[in-house]
Amino acid sequence: MEGIIHNFRRARAHQHTRHIIISFQNVDSREKAKKYVGKKVTFTTETGKEISGEIRSAHGNNGCIRALFERALPGQSLGQKVKVL
């Protein structure tokens, strides 16, 4: 399954580049998003490197999820696809 990176998790004055907010096309409620908690997710860079992470929790009531990656993602990753394993 594929998702799209929406944004970094952020506060008013800073952002956490390891914490990512992801949305899925078929998922439209918090209950459906909770089914993916604990699954692995990977992002592939343009050079072919894979950065992996884990889905930690649902984000909001419209089906977005929060994922924690092993290292920070670049700013170019916004709007790109990630794979859920």
N, C-alpha and C positions, 0 to 999 in steps of 0.2 A: 504494500500500500504506500502511496506517496502523499506527502503533505507539503505545504508551502510555508516558508519562514516569513512571519509577519514583522516581528520586531524583537529587539533585545528587551529583557525585563529591565525596567528602569525606574528611577526615582526622579524627583524634580531636578536635582543637580548632577546626577551621574547615571551611568548605565552599567549593567552587569553583562559583559559580552559572552559569558559562559552560559547564562540563563536565556533561553530562547522561547518565544511564543510561536506556536505552530498551529495552523488550521488544516482541516481535512475537508474534502468536498462533500462527502456523504454524512458527516457527523454534524448534527445541528442542535444537540442538547448536552447538558452536563452529564447526564446518565450514560449516554453513548461514549462520551470522552473518557469517562472513568474506566471503561473496559480496556483501554490502552495503557493504563498505568503499569509500570514495570517492564514494558517492552523496550527493546533496543532500537535506536535510531542512528542512521549514518548520513553524513554530508560528504559529498565528493567535491574536492576543489578542482580548479581548472587544470592543475598539474597532475591530477590523478590521486592525490593523497586522500585518505578517508579519515574523517574525524568522527568518532563514535560518541554516543551519549545514551541517556536513559530518560524515558518519560516519567516524570515525578508526580504530576497532579494535573487536574483540570484547571482551566483559567476562564473564569466568567461563566455565564449561563448559555452561551451560544456554540459550545462545542470546541473551543480552542483548548490546547494543552500546553503545559510548560515542560520543557526538557532541559536537562543539565548535561552539558557536553564536557569531555575530558580536558579540553583546552578551548580557548576563546576562538570564536568564528570571526572571519574578516567582515568588514562592512559590505563587501560585494555579495555576501551571502543573502542579504535581504531580498526577498522575492524569489529566491531559488528553491528548488525542490529537495526534499530529504526523503529517504526510504525508511520505512518502519519494518523491522524484521520480526 
